Structure formats: C-alpha cells, structure tokens
Amino acid sequence: MSRPLRLVAVSGGLQRPSKSAALAEHLSDLIAGEVPCEQRLVELGQLAPQLAGAVWRSQLPERVERELAAVEQADVLVVATPVFRGA
C-alpha cells in the first residue's frame, strides 16, 4: 500500500479566528474524506512576525523553516487567502 498523501493547507489570513484558515481546513477535511492524507495547516498570519528581517532563508527561525519544508514537500496544497476590501 502506498503512503498517505501529504496535504498542506496554507492560510493567508492575518487575524485569528480566520475565515481563510477555516476555509482551508474545511477543504482539507473534504479531500481527506476521499483520499488518505496526512493533513497540516500553515497559518501565515502566525509566521509573519518571524519572517520580518530575514534576508536569507538560513536566517529564519526553526519553526518557519519547518513550515516551509512542509509546503515544499506537500503532495497536495490547498491555499486560501482573504480578500481585502473586495467588491
């Protein structure tokens, strides 16, 4: 049997609670209901303060590096971003 898919949901929402995160999680759950998956949620709003000032990837904190690695190694990405002042 093959391994479960690595499914990473990325939320671009900056607030908590985040509608973008809720949407990303919901879509991730729907996919996982159909296909065996290892699910993970990456919330950019939680990582944003740790990204500031890093010019090189080697300058990123370990937590940010782990999240980036998860995105890079994902078999499936679900990406949700808020619409600011949308009409």
GROMACS elastic network, one bead per residue, 0.5 to 0.9 nm:
[ bonds ]
;  ai    aj funct       b0    kb
    2     5     6  0.88584   500
    3     6     6  0.88399   500
    3    36     6  0.82554   500
    3    37     6  0.85143   500
    4     7     6  0.88714   500
    4    35     6  0.78624   500
    4    38     6  0.61663   500
    5    35     6  0.77721   500
    5    36     6  0.63684   500
    5    38     6  0.60859   500
    5    39     6  0.84253   500
    5    74     6  0.77318   500
    5    75     6  0.58393   500
    5    76     6  0.71892   500
    6    37     6  0.57874   500
    6    39     6  0.64222   500
    6    40     6  0.80198   500
    6    70     6  0.84102   500
    6    73     6  0.75233   500
    6    75     6  0.51292   500
    6    76     6  0.63726   500
    6    77     6  0.86251   500
    7    28     6  0.72833   500
    7    31     6  0.86967   500
    7    32     6  0.82953   500
    7    37     6  0.60561   500
    7    38     6  0.58474   500
    7    40     6  0.64011   500
    7    41     6  0.86824   500
    7    71     6  0.87114   500
    7    74     6  0.57305   500
    7    75     6  0.60532   500
    7    77     6  0.59645   500
    7    78     6  0.76205   500
    8    28     6  0.78217   500
    8    38     6  0.81963   500
    8    39     6  0.59043   500
    8    41     6  0.58257   500
    8    42     6  0.71267   500
    8    70     6  0.70987   500
    8    71     6  0.62458   500
    8    73     6  0.89797   500
    8    74     6  0.59921   500
    8    75     6  0.80131   500
    8    76     6  0.63471   500
    8    77     6  0.50973   500
    8    78     6  0.63203   500
    8    79     6  0.84139   500
    9    21     6  0.82054   500
    9    24     6  0.55777   500
    9    25     6  0.66830   500
    9    27     6  0.83326   500
    9    28     6  0.64769   500
    9    39     6  0.76240   500
    9    40     6  0.61637   500
    9    42     6  0.61144   500
    9    43     6  0.84150   500
    9    71     6  0.84566   500
    9    76     6  0.83386   500
    9    77     6  0.57531   500
    9    79     6  0.57734   500
    9    80     6  0.77999   500
   10    20     6  0.87855   500
   10    21     6  0.75225   500
   10    24     6  0.67536   500
   10    25     6  0.88684   500
   10    40     6  0.85250   500
   10    41     6  0.59195   500
   10    43     6  0.59727   500
   10    44     6  0.72280   500
   10    71     6  0.81359   500
   10    77     6  0.73088   500
   10    78     6  0.60997   500
   10    80     6  0.62839   500
   10    81     6  0.83375   500
   11    14     6  0.85107   500
   11    18     6  0.82781   500
   11    19     6  0.89436   500
   11    20     6  0.55995   500
   11    22     6  0.85204   500
   11    23     6  0.84586   500
   11    24     6  0.63842   500
   11    25     6  0.88151   500
   11    41     6  0.74949   500
   11    42     6  0.62190   500
   11    44     6  0.60354   500
   11    45     6  0.78110   500
   11    78     6  0.84527   500
   11    79     6  0.60778   500
   11    80     6  0.50493   500
   11    81     6  0.59418   500
   11    82     6  0.83898   500
   12    18     6  0.89400   500
   12    20     6  0.67394   500
   12    21     6  0.76323   500
   12    42     6  0.87339   500
   12    43     6  0.64453   500
   12    44     6  0.52602   500
   12    45     6  0.64660   500
   12    79     6  0.77397   500
   12    80     6  0.61463   500
   12    82     6  0.65398   500
   13    16     6  0.79199   500
   13    17     6  0.88377   500
   13    18     6  0.57659   500
   13    19     6  0.73713   500
   13    20     6  0.55444   500
   13    21     6  0.66598   500
   13    43     6  0.71071   500
   13    44     6  0.67620   500
   13    45     6  0.57317   500
   13    80     6  0.79450   500
   13    81     6  0.60029   500
   13    82     6  0.57675   500
   14    17     6  0.89537   500
   14    18     6  0.72284   500
   14    43     6  0.80809   500
   14    44     6  0.69451   500
   14    46     6  0.73545   500
   14    48     6  0.82698   500
   14    82     6  0.86111   500
   15    18     6  0.53796   500
   15    19     6  0.86254   500
   15    45     6  0.66490   500
   15    46     6  0.87250   500
   16    19     6  0.84557   500
   16    21     6  0.86988   500
   16    45     6  0.82797   500
   16    46     6  0.89537   500
   17    20     6  0.89235   500
   17    21     6  0.78183   500
   17    22     6  0.81351   500
   18    21     6  0.51474   500
   18    22     6  0.62754   500
   18    23     6  0.86325   500
   18    82     6  0.87109   500
   19    23     6  0.60971   500
   19    24     6  0.85311   500
   19    81     6  0.89895   500
   19    82     6  0.76295   500
   20    23     6  0.50941   500
   20    24     6  0.60927   500
   20    25     6  0.85497   500
   20    79     6  0.87387   500
   20    80     6  0.53979   500
   20    81     6  0.57029   500
   20    82     6  0.58119   500
   21    24     6  0.50223   500
   21    25     6  0.60387   500
   21    26     6  0.84537   500
   21    41     6  0.79265   500
   21    42     6  0.85758   500
   21    43     6  0.70002   500
   21    80     6  0.71113   500
   21    81     6  0.84071   500
   22    25     6  0.51609   500
   22    26     6  0.60649   500
   22    27     6  0.86289   500
   23    26     6  0.50556   500
   23    27     6  0.61467   500
   23    28     6  0.84390   500
   23    80     6  0.69742   500
   24    27     6  0.52570   500
   24    28     6  0.60524   500
   24    29     6  0.85949   500
   24    41     6  0.78379   500
   24    78     6  0.62874   500
   24    79     6  0.65502   500
   24    80     6  0.57201   500
   24    81     6  0.89393   500
   25    29     6  0.60735   500
   25    30     6  0.86147   500
   25    39     6  0.89778   500
   25    40     6  0.87466   500
   25    41     6  0.70444   500
   25    78     6  0.87236   500
   26    29     6  0.50812   500
   26    30     6  0.62659   500
   26    31     6  0.87585   500
   27    30     6  0.50559   500
   27    31     6  0.63187   500
   27    32     6  0.85999   500
   27    78     6  0.73553   500
   28    31     6  0.52083   500
   28    32     6  0.61211   500
   28    33     6  0.85794   500
   28    39     6  0.71288   500
   28    40     6  0.86133   500
   28    41     6  0.87351   500
   28    77     6  0.89139   500
   28    78     6  0.69028   500
   29    33     6  0.60716   500
   29    34     6  0.88683   500
   29    39     6  0.81917   500
   30    33     6  0.51156   500
   30    34     6  0.68579   500
   30    35     6  0.89666   500
   31    34     6  0.53584   500
   31    35     6  0.61152   500
   31    36     6  0.84315   500
   31    37     6  0.80004   500
   32    35     6  0.50862   500
   32    36     6  0.57541   500
   32    37     6  0.53958   500
   32    38     6  0.80427   500
   32    39     6  0.76505   500
   33    36     6  0.74376   500
   33    37     6  0.86128   500
   34    37     6  0.89471   500
   40    70     6  0.81787   500
   42    45     6  0.89649   500
   42    46     6  0.84478   500
   42    47     6  0.85452   500
   42    67     6  0.65520   500
   42    68     6  0.88258   500
   42    70     6  0.86658   500
   42    71     6  0.82610   500
   43    46     6  0.55861   500
   43    47     6  0.67972   500
   43    48     6  0.89365   500
   44    48     6  0.58554   500
   45    48     6  0.53109   500
   45    49     6  0.79778   500
   46    49     6  0.71762   500
   46    50     6  0.82556   500
   47    50     6  0.54290   500
   47    51     6  0.64581   500
   47    63     6  0.83694   500
   47    64     6  0.65003   500
   47    67     6  0.88906   500
   48    51     6  0.51655   500
   48    52     6  0.67818   500
   49    52     6  0.56372   500
   50    53     6  0.81087   500
   50    54     6  0.82174   500
   50    60     6  0.72734   500
   50    61     6  0.68927   500
   50    63     6  0.88441   500
   50    64     6  0.72484   500
   51    54     6  0.58716   500
   51    55     6  0.89483   500
   51    60     6  0.67010   500
   51    61     6  0.82213   500
   51    64     6  0.76578   500
   52    55     6  0.86039   500
   53    59     6  0.85939   500
   53    60     6  0.89584   500
   54    57     6  0.69737   500
   54    58     6  0.82831   500
   54    59     6  0.54695   500
   54    60     6  0.60676   500
   55    58     6  0.85295   500
   55    59     6  0.69758   500
   55    60     6  0.85919   500
   56    59     6  0.54591   500
   56    60     6  0.73904   500
   57    60     6  0.54966   500
   57    65     6  0.78831   500
   58    61     6  0.82483   500
   58    65     6  0.85430   500
   60    63     6  0.81443   500
   60    64     6  0.62414   500
   60    65     6  0.63190   500
   61    64     6  0.54855   500
   61    65     6  0.63526   500
   61    66     6  0.88346   500
   62    66     6  0.61548   500
   62    67     6  0.87155   500
   63    66     6  0.51796   500
   63    67     6  0.64210   500
   63    68     6  0.87701   500
   64    67     6  0.51481   500
   64    68     6  0.61973   500
   64    69     6  0.85728   500
   65    68     6  0.51059   500
   65    69     6  0.60896   500
   65    70     6  0.86120   500
   66    69     6  0.50903   500
   66    70     6  0.62202   500
   66    71     6  0.88069   500
   67    70     6  0.50654   500
   67    71     6  0.64216   500
   67    72     6  0.87279   500
   68    71     6  0.51634   500
   68    72     6  0.62064   500
   68    73     6  0.86325   500
   69    72     6  0.50006   500
   69    73     6  0.60437   500
   69    74     6  0.84902   500
   70    73     6  0.51974   500
   70    74     6  0.60117   500
   71    74     6  0.52687   500
   71    75     6  0.87774   500
   71    76     6  0.88896   500
   71    77     6  0.73496   500
   72    75     6  0.86801   500
   74    77     6  0.64343   500
   83    86     6  0.55249   500
   83    87     6  0.89600   500
